[in-house]
Every structure is written in C-alpha cells, then in structure tokens.
Amino acid sequence: MERHVIARPLQCFQRALASLVLVCLYAAAAQAQPVPPGASEPAAAQEPTEQRAINSVLSSTRIRLYTDVGFGRPPQEKLPEGGLQGSKYSFQMADIELFITSRLSDQWSVLADILFTSDFSNEFESETDRLLIQYSANNYFRVGFGKFNSGIGYYPNQFHRAKFYQIATGRPLMFSDEDNGGVLPIHQVGITAQGEIPSGALGLHYIAEISNGRAFSLASAEIQNFADRDNFKAVNGGLFVRPDAAPALDAGFTVYHDKVETDTHAKFDEMITAVHATWVTPNFEFLNELAVLKHTAEAGDTTDTTKTFYTQISPRFGVTRPYARYEYQDVPATDPLFGLGDVSPAAGVRKAFSAGVHYSLGAFAVIKVQYDRAQQFGVWANGAHAQLAVAF
C-alpha cells in the first residue's frame, strides 16, 4: 500500500516531464520551418532585427576624453588683469573635454564636444563647445548643422580643443576664445559646408558658412547659441589647396562678413580676411596665419583695423619635438565694438615669443615645457610652465 502511494506521484512527474519535452521539440521544429513566400514574420521574429539595428548605431558611438594639468604662468589665454607680469606661478587643472562621435548611417553622423573649464575664478563651468549633425554626400559636398568652429583660419579646425594634439602648451593668441578676450569669432551656430572642387592635381577645396554671427553687447553672450540680436546673418567663404605634388602643403584664405548692432542701435560692418599657409609632415610642422579685422560704422563711415598673426615651427627627433612660436596682435583703442562686451580684447600691441620641448610619453600622454617672453599692456615679462596632457 505504501509502495503504491509513492509510485503514483512519481508516474505523474514522469508524464509531466515527457509532455514538456514533446512541447519543446514541437516548438523547435516549428521555429526551424521557413516562412512561406508572401507571409510576414511574426512580431517576435522581427524584434531581434530591430535590436540589431539599434545595437549597430550604439556600437558606432565613440567617447574620448582629453585633459591636462600643469604648473607655471602661461601668457596666452585666461590672463589675469594686468597680463603675464601680474600672474602667479600656480598648479593648474585645465579643461576636461568630452568628445563624442557617432555614425547614424553611411551619410549621417553626429559630433558633440563638451567642456568642463576652469579659470582665475577657480570655479568649474560646463559648456557645449561643438554640437554638429553632419551629412556627407561625397567628397564634393559635406554639410553640418549646429555649433561648430568657424572656417576662419587653420588652427582651430585642425587641433580643436585637446592640448594633447597641440605641439605648444596652448593655442596662438589670435585664436583665443571669444569669452577669453579673443578677437575672432571662433565659434558659430548655423550651417557649414565644404568639399573638393574638381581641379586635378591642384587639390582645390571650398568652405561656405552662414551663421548667427556674434554679439557686442553686455546684454548678450558673445556666441549667439539660441537667439540672434538681428535678422542679418554672418557669412563666411573661402578656398584652400592641398596639391598632389606637395601633400604636406595646406594654403588658403577666407572672407567673413557680418552686420552687428549695439545696445544703442548703432550699426557696423564686420569684415575679416584670413590667410594661412602650413606645411605639416610627421617629422616637421611649419604654421603661418594672418587675420585682418575691419569694423566700419554705417554712420560716419569710419573704420578701425585689427591685425593679428603667428608663425610656429617644430621639427621632430624621435619622441622629442622642440618648437618655437612668434605672435603679434594690434587692437586699436578706438575700436567701437571690442569694448562693448563683458569680455574685451586688450587694446594695443601684444607680442610673444615662445620656445619649448614637446616629449611623447607613449600613445596617450605627452609632456611639454615652455618658456615665454611676452609684451602685454605695454610691459615685457617672462613666464614658464610645464604641462602633462593625456587622452583616454
């Protein structure tokens, strides 16, 4: 009697297990059968395909970070009031750059450049340095929408933000940011297009941009990210060559024009002409750039002209690159626009001679030591600083 009581539940378990195996075998056989022509797959079969598409986009997303630390007193950007001679030797934590790219399709991609910055206030701030949605039809037409480095000059678009890619410890003076007292509209919000022009071995390229321009007002930031102070848009266009016979050469020019209006409703034409000639190989770098800015008042027809240029040279010996840079900038004190914003370029002549050594510590780290002799605010002063820049 006791044995029958035990056997009955065991038999039930065996039957249930056998039934489960049969159900699994039947389901597997049904899944293996091909879908008849013209029949649609069930929703459950479509989900893996959609998931694969999502995973494909996510897998194309790349995130890179750049930063640097240093010690000294640099003469370029972020100077305290009074210039180089008024600064102190300090340990410095520079920008942290979060650089994100993603390919959405064969033609579409997106780029985002987020900065966490610090200055003489010793406080960190975050900002979107670039946000660009790009469409690339072919080598002859590539267009981007959003916030971008303007096509004025060579340096900002070649090296962007990361100190890791720059030979010297910082940008040339002429490419200082607008909110650090720079004279050029480095950042723009609008549309930028560029591509090749069929020209054979000459390697001719074009660039064309339309944007909000910049503001000269205490009531508005220099970079007009969301709202333009007027309906007139800034335009920028230029040509440059990269000839087959000299692939190291990149030379060209751009012309930028905007109409700006001040808080007092005075109107001015802003015209910027920039030229560059560079020679860059893995073992040698020679950079030369010049920009001339003209601000002309519509009433009175007076013009003030700002001139700025630099030249930089750097040979390479293994992992070591000595370098030297000379730069010059002349901002007239009579310029009617530069004094209107919350951050103004220093009026008068500024000169700087810099020399240093760039030493590679591997694929993702470099160390630089630089000496500077600079004239700022009519006074010559010496400075020196060291920098460790990394990519990770």
C-alpha positions in Angstrom: 0.0 0.0 0.0 2.8 2.4 0.9 4.6 1.5 -2.3 1.6 2.4 -4.5 1.3 5.8 -2.7 4.9 6.6 -3.6 4.7 5.3 -7.2 1.6 7.3 -8.2 3.3 10.8 -7.7 6.4 9.5 -9.5 4.4 8.4 -12.5 2.7 11.8 -12.7 6.0 13.6 -12.6 7.4 11.4 -15.4 4.3 12.0 -17.6 4.6 15.8 -17.0 8.3 15.8 -17.9 7.6 13.8 -21.1 4.9 16.2 -22.1 7.2 19.2 -21.5 9.9 17.6 -23.7 7.4 17.0 -26.5 6.2 20.6 -26.4 9.8 21.9 -26.6 10.6 19.6 -29.6 7.4 20.7 -31.4 8.2 24.4 -30.8 11.8 24.0 -32.0 10.6 22.2 -35.2 8.0 25.0 -35.8 10.7 27.7 -35.4 13.0 25.9 -37.8 10.5 25.8 -40.6 11.0 28.5 -43.3 8.4 31.3 -43.7 6.3 30.7 -46.8 6.7 33.2 -49.6 4.5 36.3 -49.1 3.9 35.5 -45.5 5.0 38.1 -42.9 7.2 37.1 -39.9 5.6 37.3 -36.5 6.4 40.3 -34.4 8.5 38.1 -32.1 10.8 37.3 -35.1 11.2 41.0 -36.1 12.4 42.1 -32.7 16.0 40.7 -33.0 16.4 42.6 -36.3 15.4 45.9 -34.8 17.5 45.2 -31.8 20.5 44.5 -34.1 19.9 47.9 -35.8 19.9 49.7 -32.5 23.0 47.9 -31.3 24.7 48.8 -34.6 24.1 52.5 -34.1 25.2 52.3 -30.4 28.3 50.3 -31.4 29.4 53.1 -33.7 29.4 55.7 -30.8 32.8 56.6 -29.7 33.7 58.5 -26.5 37.1 60.1 -25.9 38.3 62.3 -23.0 41.2 64.8 -23.0 42.6 66.8 -20.2 45.9 68.3 -19.0 47.5 69.5 -15.8 50.4 72.0 -15.4 52.4 74.4 -13.4 53.5 77.9 -14.2 52.0 81.1 -15.7 51.1 80.8 -19.4 50.9 84.0 -21.5 48.1 83.1 -23.9 44.5 82.6 -22.8 42.9 83.3 -19.5 45.2 86.0 -18.3 44.5 87.9 -15.0 44.0 91.6 -15.2 47.4 93.2 -15.7 48.8 90.5 -18.0 51.6 88.0 -17.6 53.5 90.2 -15.2 50.5 90.2 -12.8 50.0 86.4 -12.7 51.4 84.0 -10.1 53.0 80.6 -10.6 50.3 78.1 -9.9 49.4 74.5 -10.3 46.7 74.3 -13.0 43.9 71.9 -13.8 42.9 72.8 -17.3 39.8 71.9 -19.4 38.3 68.4 -19.4 37.0 67.7 -22.9 34.3 65.0 -23.5 34.4 64.3 -27.2 31.6 62.1 -28.6 31.0 60.9 -32.2 28.5 58.5 -33.7 27.7 57.3 -37.2 24.0 57.2 -37.8 24.2 55.8 -41.3 26.5 55.8 -44.3 25.8 59.6 -44.9 24.8 60.9 -41.5 26.8 61.4 -38.3 26.8 63.4 -35.1 29.6 65.1 -33.1 29.4 66.6 -29.6 32.2 68.4 -27.8 31.5 69.1 -24.1 33.9 71.1 -22.0 34.4 71.4 -18.2 36.5 74.5 -17.8 38.2 76.5 -15.0 39.7 79.9 -15.0 41.0 82.6 -12.5 37.8 82.3 -10.5 38.8 78.8 -9.5 35.3 77.5 -10.4 34.4 74.9 -12.9 31.8 75.6 -15.6 30.5 73.4 -18.4 29.7 74.4 -21.9 28.9 72.8 -25.3 31.8 73.7 -27.4 30.5 71.9 -30.5 27.3 70.1 -31.4 27.2 69.2 -35.1 24.8 67.0 -37.1 26.6 66.2 -40.4 25.6 64.9 -43.8 28.3 63.7 -46.2 27.1 63.1 -49.8 30.5 62.5 -51.2 34.0 64.2 -51.3 32.4 67.2 -53.1 29.7 68.1 -50.6 29.7 67.7 -46.8 27.4 69.9 -44.7 26.9 70.3 -40.9 24.2 71.9 -38.8 24.6 73.2 -35.3 27.5 74.8 -33.4 30.9 74.5 -34.9 34.4 76.0 -35.2 34.2 78.6 -37.9 36.3 78.2 -41.0 38.3 81.3 -40.2 41.9 80.1 -40.1 43.6 76.7 -40.0 44.4 76.0 -36.3 41.0 75.6 -34.6 39.7 73.0 -37.0 42.9 71.1 -37.2 43.6 70.8 -33.5 40.2 71.6 -31.9 40.4 71.7 -28.1 42.7 68.9 -26.9 46.1 70.1 -25.7 47.2 66.5 -26.3 47.2 67.1 -30.1 48.9 70.6 -30.0 52.6 70.9 -30.1 52.7 74.0 -27.8 51.0 74.3 -24.4 48.2 76.4 -25.8 46.6 78.0 -28.8 48.1 81.0 -30.6 46.8 84.3 -29.2 44.8 85.1 -32.3 42.6 82.0 -31.7 41.8 82.8 -28.1 38.1 82.1 -27.3 35.6 85.0 -27.6 34.9 84.8 -23.8 38.6 84.9 -23.1 39.2 88.2 -25.0 39.8 86.7 -28.4 39.4 89.0 -31.4 38.0 86.4 -33.9 34.5 84.7 -34.0 35.9 81.2 -33.4 32.5 79.6 -32.7 29.4 79.8 -34.8 25.9 78.5 -34.8 24.4 77.8 -38.2 25.3 75.8 -41.3 28.8 74.9 -42.6 29.6 73.2 -45.9 32.9 72.2 -47.5 34.3 69.8 -50.1 36.5 69.3 -53.1 36.4 71.3 -56.3 37.3 69.3 -59.4 40.7 70.7 -60.1 43.0 67.7 -60.8 46.4 67.7 -59.1 45.8 71.2 -57.6 43.6 69.8 -54.8 41.3 72.8 -54.6 38.7 72.9 -51.8 35.9 75.3 -50.8 34.3 76.3 -47.5 30.9 78.1 -47.1 29.1 79.1 -43.9 26.1 81.0 -42.7 25.6 81.6 -39.0 24.2 83.9 -36.3 27.5 85.7 -36.0 28.5 87.2 -32.7 27.2 89.9 -30.3 28.9 93.0 -29.0 26.7 93.7 -26.0 26.5 93.5 -22.2 23.0 92.0 -22.6 24.1 89.0 -24.7 26.8 86.4 -24.8 29.5 86.7 -27.5 28.4 83.4 -29.0 24.7 83.6 -30.0 23.7 80.0 -29.4 19.9 80.4 -29.4 18.9 83.9 -30.4 20.4 86.4 -32.8 20.3 90.1 -32.0 19.3 90.9 -35.6 18.0 89.3 -38.7 21.2 89.7 -40.7 23.3 86.5 -40.8 27.0 86.3 -40.9 28.5 84.6 -44.0 32.0 83.1 -44.5 33.5 81.7 -47.6 36.9 80.6 -48.8 39.2 78.4 -50.8 42.3 76.3 -49.9 44.6 74.0 -51.8 46.2 70.6 -50.9 48.1 69.8 -54.1 49.2 66.3 -55.0 52.7 67.4 -55.8 53.1 68.8 -52.2 50.7 66.8 -49.9 52.2 68.5 -46.8 51.0 71.9 -48.0 47.7 73.5 -47.0 47.2 77.1 -48.0 44.2 79.3 -48.5 42.0 82.2 -47.4 38.6 83.0 -46.1 36.4 86.2 -46.0 33.9 86.7 -43.3 31.2 89.4 -43.2 28.5 90.4 -40.7 26.4 93.4 -39.7 26.2 94.0 -36.0 24.0 96.2 -33.9 25.0 97.6 -30.5 22.7 98.3 -27.5 22.5 101.9 -28.7 21.3 100.6 -32.1 24.4 101.8 -33.8 25.2 99.5 -36.8 28.6 98.3 -38.0 30.0 96.2 -40.8 32.5 93.5 -39.6 34.8 92.2 -42.3 37.5 89.6 -41.6 40.0 88.4 -44.1 42.2 85.5 -43.0 45.0 83.7 -44.9 47.1 80.6 -43.9 50.0 78.6 -45.3 51.1 75.5 -43.5 53.5 72.6 -44.1 52.9 69.6 -41.9 54.5 66.2 -42.1 55.0 63.6 -39.3 58.5 65.0 -38.7 58.1 68.7 -39.4 55.5 71.4 -38.8 55.5 74.9 -40.1 52.4 77.0 -39.4 51.7 80.6 -40.6 48.4 82.5 -40.2 47.3 86.1 -40.5 43.9 87.8 -40.0 42.8 91.4 -40.6 39.6 92.7 -39.0 37.8 95.8 -40.1 34.9 97.4 -38.1 33.2 100.1 -40.1 30.4 102.3 -38.7 27.5 102.9 -41.1 27.1 106.4 -39.6 30.2 108.4 -40.3 31.9 105.7 -42.4 34.9 105.3 -40.0 37.0 102.1 -40.0 39.2 100.6 -37.3 41.5 97.8 -38.2 42.9 95.0 -36.0 45.8 92.8 -37.2 46.9 89.5 -35.7 49.3 86.7 -36.9 51.6 84.0 -35.7 54.3 81.7 -37.1 55.3 78.4 -35.5 57.9 75.8 -36.4 58.6 72.4 -34.9 60.9 69.6 -36.2 60.7 66.1 -34.7 63.6 63.9 -33.4 62.1 60.6 -32.4 59.8 61.2 -29.4 61.1 64.8 -28.9 59.8 67.9 -30.7 61.5 71.3 -29.9 59.3 74.2 -31.1 59.2 78.0 -31.4 56.4 80.4 -31.9 56.2 84.2 -32.5 52.9 86.0 -32.4 51.7 89.6 -32.8 48.4 91.4 -32.3 47.4 95.0 -32.6 43.9 96.1 -31.4 43.3 99.9 -31.8 42.0 101.5 -28.6 39.5 103.4 -30.8 37.7 100.2 -32.0 34.0 100.9 -31.3 32.9 97.3 -30.8 35.6 95.4 -28.8 34.9 97.4 -25.7 31.2 96.8 -25.6 31.0 93.2 -24.4 31.6 91.8 -20.9 35.0 90.4 -22.0 37.1 92.7 -24.2 40.4 92.1 -26.0 43.3 94.0 -24.6 43.8 97.2 -26.7 47.3 98.0 -28.1 50.1 95.8 -29.3 50.8 92.4 -27.8 53.8 90.3 -28.8 55.0 87.0 -27.6 58.0 84.7 -28.3 57.6 81.1 -27.0 60.0 78.2 -27.2 59.7 74.7 -25.7 60.1 71.0 -25.9 57.2 68.5 -26.6 58.0 65.0 -25.4 55.9 61.9 -26.1 55.4 59.6 -23.1 53.5 57.0 -25.3 50.4 56.7 -27.4 48.2 58.6 -24.9 50.4 61.1 -23.0 52.7 64.0 -23.7 54.7 66.4 -21.5 55.7 69.9 -22.6 58.0 72.5 -21.0 57.7 76.1 -22.4 59.4 79.4 -21.9 57.7 82.7 -22.9 58.7 86.3 -23.3 55.7 88.5 -23.8 54.7 92.1 -24.2 51.3 92.8 -22.8 49.7 96.1 -21.7 53.0 97.8 -22.7 55.2 95.7 -20.4 57.6 92.9 -21.2 57.5 89.9 -18.8 58.9 86.4 -18.7 56.9 83.2 -18.0 57.4 79.5 -18.0 55.2 76.5 -17.5 55.1 72.7 -17.8 52.1 70.7 -18.9 51.1 67.0 -18.9 48.4 66.3 -21.5 46.6 62.9 -21.9 43.9 61.2 -24.0 41.8 58.4 -22.5 
